[in-house]
Amino acid sequence: MEDIDFRASARTVLEETDRLVRRYGPRLAGSEACRSVARELAARLEGFCDRVRLEEFRAHPASFYAYTKILPLVYVLGLVSLLLNRGFYLFPALGIAGGIALMVSQFAVYGRLGDGLFPARTCVNVEGVVEPEGKAEYELLLSGHHDSAPVARIYSGPFQKFYAAAIFAPYPFFLLELGLLAARAAGWIRAVPAGWSAALLAGLPFAAAYFLMIDTRRGSPGAGDNLVSSLLCVEIARELAARKGDLLRRTRIRVLSFDAEEAGLRGSAAYMRSRAGEIRDRAAWMLNFDSLYDAAHLHVLDRDVNGFLRLSREVAQDAVECLRADGYKARVFPMVFGGGGTDAAEAARAGIEAATVIAMPTAVVREGLVYHTPRDTPDAVGVDAVEACLRLTARYAGRIESGTSRRRKGGVR
């Protein structure tokens, strides 16, 4: 490990990230640009991996953000029907209820409700396997994702510090209207009181802002979130593969780059459905990397999917210790509600010990955000953050080889 020039490797990662972003631009899930980058990653892996695989799968990316369009539209429809007092209450009521159900399933818990209602797209995962010098007793999975997110206008404008309020502010109005529509349809009230009508009208700006919050047709450059992580995994695996006799005597490395992470973790879910069984044949750990911008804000997630899903605290603690051993400030952090999810969640659901490393501020009120915006370019990614994650991975592989990496007591549940 001492002979690896981590700073030079970090610069290589950033240079390649810049090249691919310039060549292909935004990479929405299922786009040709996204598939092209997957092929480029596979070509780099071919240079040193024992096996490389491109895995196609079908996903419905539009389903993930559909509720942000459905809810405002049916809110306006419901408002019109209530103000005109001419009937037609049931359809908008069902629309609001359905939109909220989509939000809970798709975003809150990263489910699949309503997927089949939206167009299917062909997406591509990438896997490269580096076999150890001897028999494989352990596995270390290194992962990122190569698709980029749709542009979130709320992060791009002057009100980005209030993004949490923008996400949740419309829901009291949606719920109020749902209740009034249901009451009117059931005949419990003959007309909406003036005060409630005024409240519904006051909700219009919030509904409009919600509709415009995500530009689903426009992708971000996705350098820090998250192409740099995929290339980081490729680069450190190349360095480890070149030193099998010292660093990979009994540890198999799997380099994974997922598609459709930004569409509800569809890529990692597809991969785990096809590969988790063989991975669980031996002790396995996963380090997932996401949103790498600033080494001053290194965190390792031990909870995911808006805080609802438990990751491996053991992996998170080991990762923090590895970072601190190289002088970085880092801490274990649970994903909070509204923060979304990462690909480590699907590994955890499949019974694999996993944690996600991020390098960005985690405060509720933040300014200067670049992820999910047109500013997510390679120059927004700090070389120190990349170097920290390269060092972490090498040190973590050493812990696995020496048998000192923690595992959850009683195995993974």
N, C-alpha and C positions, 0 to 999 in steps of 0.2 A: 504493500500500500504506500510505503514511503516514496517509492519511485514514480508514482503517478503525479503528473503535473496538473493538479486540479484546476488551477487558474487558466491554463492553456485549454483544457478540456471545456471549461465553462465558456470561453470565448468561441471555441468551435461550435458549441451548441447554439450560441446566439447568432453567429454568422449563418449557420444553416437555417435557423428560424427566420432570419431576415430574407434569405434567398427564397425560401418557400412561400413566405407571405407576399413577397414582391411578385413572384411568378404566378401564384394561384389566387391571391386575394382572399376574401371571405369564403368560408367553407361550411355553409349550412348543411345539416345532416341530409344525406341522400343526394347531394349535388355532385356533379361531375368533378368540380374542383376538390371536393372532399375525398372522392374516390381516387383522384390522381395523387393527392398527398399520401394516401394510404399505400399506393404502389411505390411511391418514392421511399417511404419508410421501409417497406419490405425489401427494396433494392439495397438499402444501407445494411439491413440485417443480414442479407445474403453473404456479405463479405466475411462474416465471422461466426454465424450461428450454425448449429448442426441441422436445424430444421426451421423453415420459415413457411408460414401459412397465411394466406388471405382468406378470410371467411366472410362470405356475403350473407346478409340476412335482410328480411323485410321489416320495415317499421313505418309508423304513421306519424311523422314529426309534427304535422299540423295539430294533432290532438292535444299537445302539451300546453299550448297557449290559447286554445280555442275559447276557453271561458272568459278571457279578457275582452273578447269581441262579443260573445253571446250575451253576457250579462248587461252591458250598457245598452245594447240594441233592444233587448226585451224590456229593459227598464223604461226606455222612452215609449215603447209600445204600450206598456202597462199604464204609464202616466197619462197618455192620451185617452185610453179607454176609461180611466177613472174620472178624469176631468170632464169628458164628454158625457159620462154617465149613461152610455148607450149599450151596455152589455159587453160581450167579448172579453170577459175577465179571466176565463179559465186558461186560455192559451198562454198569455204572458205569465200567469202564475206558474204554470208548468215549466215555462222557459226559465224563469228565475230559479225555481227549485232544481231544474236540470243543470243550469250553469253552476250553481253552488255545489251540486254533487260532483260535477266535473272538476271544480277547483279542489275539493277535498281529496278526490281520488288522484288526479293527475299531479297536483303540486304538493298538497299537504303530506300525503303518504306515498307518493310516486307509484300509484297504481296504474291500471290500464283501462279504466271505464271509458267507453266511447271510442276506443281506438278504431274500430272497424267502420266508423262513420266518416273517416277521413282518408284521403288518398294514400296508398302505400308507395314507399320509395325503397330502392335498393341501396343499402348501406354496407360498409366494409370494415371489419375488424382486422387488425394485424397482430400476428403472434410470431415471435422468434424464440427458439429454445437453444440454450447453451448447456450442453451436458458437462458434468464434472469430470475430473481426471479419473476418478474411480466410480464405484457404484453410487447411484443417486439415493441418498438417505433423506435429504431435505430438499425443499423447494422454496425459492424466494421469487415472488412475483413482483415485477416492477411495472407500474402502469401510469399512463396519462391518457388524454383523449385528443384526437386531431380535428374534430369538428369545432366550429366556432358558433357563438351564440347570436341570435337575432339582436339587433341594436335595441337597447333599452333607453328610450328617450329620457326617462326620469333621471338616469345617471349622466346624461349628456348635457343637461341644462343647468340653470342656476339654482334649482331647488333639489339638487341631488342629496343634500343632507337630510331632507325630509322624505326620502324614498319609502321608509317604513310606514309613515303616515299615509303616503299616497297609495300604498298597496292595500291597506286595511280600511281607509276612510270611507270608501263607497259602501261597505257592507252594512252598516246600520240603515242606510237608505234602501238598499236592496231588500233587507229583511222587513223593513217597515212596509214597503210596497207589497211584498209577498203576503204579509198579513192582511193588508187592506183588500187586496185582490181576492184572497180566499174568503174574507168576510163578506165582500160584496157578491161573490159568486154563490155563496151559501145563503144569501138573503138575510144575514145577521144585521147588516146596516143598509139603509136605503140610499145614502149618499155619503161621500167622504167629507168630514168636517173641514171647514176652511183652514184651520190651523194645520191639519195634516196635509192638505193640498199644498200649503206654503212650504212645509217641510220637504215634500217630494220635489217641488220646484227648486228648492235650495240644493237638492242632491244632483241636479243636472250637471253643474260644472265638474263634480267629482266623477260622475259617470263618463263624461266626455274625456276627462284626463285619463281615466282607466282604459278607455278604448284606445287612446293614442299612446299609452305607456310603452308598448312593445311594437316595434316595426318588424312584423314577422317576415317581410319580404326582403329585408336588408340585413346582411350579416356583418358582424364586427370582424376586424382583422384576426382576432383571436391569437395573438402572440403569447401573452402571459396566461391567458385562459383559452387554450391550454396547449398549444403546439409545442411550446418550449419544454413542457414536461415529457412529451413523447420523445423528443430528440434527446433530452437529458437521459432518459432510460436507455435509449440506444447507445449513447456515448459511454455511459458507465459500464454497461454490459460488455461493450467492446474492450474496455480496459481490463475488466475482470477476466474475460475470455482469453486475453493475451497472457494471463498469469494463472492459468488453471492450476498448475502444480503447487502454487502457494496459497491461492485464495479460493479455489473451487475444487477441492479434493473430493468432496462428497455432497456438494450443494448444486442442484440444477437451478438455472436462472431462466425464468420466462419473462420476456419483454412483451408487454401488451400495450397496444394503442387502440382505444375504442372509438367507434363512431357513435353518433347520436346520444352522447352524454347530455348535450344541451336540449335534447328532446325527451327527457325523462329517464335517463340511464338505460336506454334501450339496447345500446351496444354491449355494455358489460352484462346486462341481463341475458342477452342471447349467448354470449360467450360462456357464462357460468352454466347455462342450461346444457351446453354441449361438452364442457370440459371439467366441471367441478368434481365429478366422480373420480376421474383419474388423478386429479390434483390431491384429493383427500386420501389417496393411497399411502401417503407419507406425511410427515410433519411439514406444514407449509405456512408461510407468512407472506403478507402482501403489504408493500409500501406503494400507496397511490399518491401521485403528486398533482396539485391543482392550484391555479392562480398564484404563480410565483412572481413576485414583484420586488419585494424589499426584505432583505435579511434581518432588518430590525424588527420585523413582525412575523417571525417564524412561530407557527402553531402546529400542533399535531392533534387532529380530531379523534376523540374517542366516542363521540356520538354523531349520528348522521341523520339525513332525511328530516330536516327541521327539528332535530333533537329527539325524534321518536324511536330511532333505531340505534342499538348499542353496537359500537365497533369494539375492537380489542384494546382494552386499557393497557394490557401488557405490552402489545406492540407499540402503542403510543408512548408509554413510559420509556421503553428501550430506545425509541427514536429520539426522544428528548434528551436522554442521557448521552447518546451518540453525538448529538448536536452540541451539547454543553461541553463534551470532552474536547471539541475543537474550538471552544471559545465563543460559541454563539449563544445568545439568549433565546430560549425557547420554552414553551409551556404546553401542557396538555389542555385542550380546549374542547368543550362540547358545542356542536352546531346548535345555534339558537333558531327558534321558529322564525321563518321568513328567509333564512339563509339558504334554503334549498337542499340539494343532496349531491353526493359525489359517487364515483364508481366503486369506492370501497364498500358502499352499502350493499351492492349486489353480491360482492364476495362474502360479506358477513351473512347475508341471507342464505348463501349456499354453504355455510358452515366453515368458512376459511377465516383465519385470524387476520384482520386487516385494519389499517389506519390510513388516514390521509394527511399529508403534509401540505400546508399552505404557507404563503409568505405575503400577507396583506393585513391591514388593520381589521379588527373585529368589533370595534365599538359600534353601538347602535347608530349614533350620529357621526357620520364621516363625510369628509370632503376630499376632493382630489381623486375620486374613483375613476379608473380607466377601463376596468373589465366590463364587458358587454356594451362598450362604446366604440366609436370610430378611432378613439385614442389608444386602443389596445394594440399598439405596434411594438416591434422589438426594442425600440429605445425606451419603452416604459418598463422593461424587465431589467432588474439589477443583476450585474454579473456576480455580485456577492451572494445573492439568493440562489443562483444556479450552482455556484461553487459549494455553498453550504449543503445543498441536496446531493451533490456528487460525493462529497466527503461522508455525509450521513450514510449513503448506500454502501459505500465500501466498508465503512466501519461496522455497519449492521451485518453485512455478509460475513465479516470476521467473527462476529458474535455467534452467528449460526454455525459456522465451521467449528468453533471452539466449544459448542454445546452450552453456551451461557445465555442464549436468548430466552426470554421468558415465554411460557405458555400458560394458557388459562387452566386452572385446576379443574380436573374432570373433563377436559376437552372442550371443543367448541360446541355451543348449543345452537 
